[in-house]
Every structure is written in structure tokens, then in C-alpha cells.
Amino acid sequence: MSKKKNVKTLDQFVDEQYGKNGTPKRDKMEKGYEAFKLGFLIQQARLEKGLTQEQLAAKCGTNKGYISKIENDIKEVRLSTLQKIVEIGLGGKLQLSITL
């Protein structure tokens, strides 16, 4: 079996494209990824519960468009609203962590 010299790990690719951790370009990419990930997690939880965006919005006191914007990373969500979506709308528990 021959080794392919052009094959890179995901970490190597990200380091090359966005710089090492702590650089401005990398920090910007990481922040965008976290926002995208949050919307994706909400969408997956909603689908797992068998809810439409409209049903989720009604349960937590907002509208379908707002849920759509969060899921598609178009709108930032306030922590208090996120808590309502997760706990009231989805029946889950919001957990946060801080990594230093």
C-alpha cells in the first residue's frame, strides 16, 4: 500500500486554511462554526421530537420565521430565548460550559 503525501488530517487542513488556534482568522472561523452548530443542534432536536418550525415556535412563544433564522444561522439568539426553545419548546435541558 502506498502512502499518499497529499492526504491531510482535518486539523492540518484547518490550520493551513485558517491559521493556528488564537489567530484572528481562526477565531472568526471558530465563532461562525459555533453559531452554525447551535442552529443545527436545535433543528436536529426539533426533528427528533417530530415538530415543525411552526409548532416549536408556538410552544415557546415566538414565530416560525425566528426559528428558521436561528436554525439557518441568520439570526443570533438571546440566551433567555434559547433556554425557552430548549426547555419549553423541546422539553430538554440547556447546558452551557466555559472552556479556558
C-alpha positions, 0 to 999 in steps of 0.5 A: 500500500502506498502512502499518499503525501497529499492526504491531510488530517482535518486539523492540518487542513484547518490550520493551513486554511485558517491559521493556528488556534488564537489567530484572528482568522481562526477565531472568526472561523471558530465563532461562525462554526459555533453559531452554525452548530447551535442552529443545527443542534436545535433543528436536529432536536426539533426533528427528533421530537417530530415538530415543525418550525411552526409548532416549536415556535408556538410552544415557546412563544415566538414565530416560525420565521425566528426559528428558521433564522436561528436554525439557518444561522441568520439570526443570533439568539438571546440566551433567555430565548434559547433556554425557552426553545430548549426547555419549553419548546423541546422539553430538554435541558440547556447546558452551557460550559466555559472552556479556558 
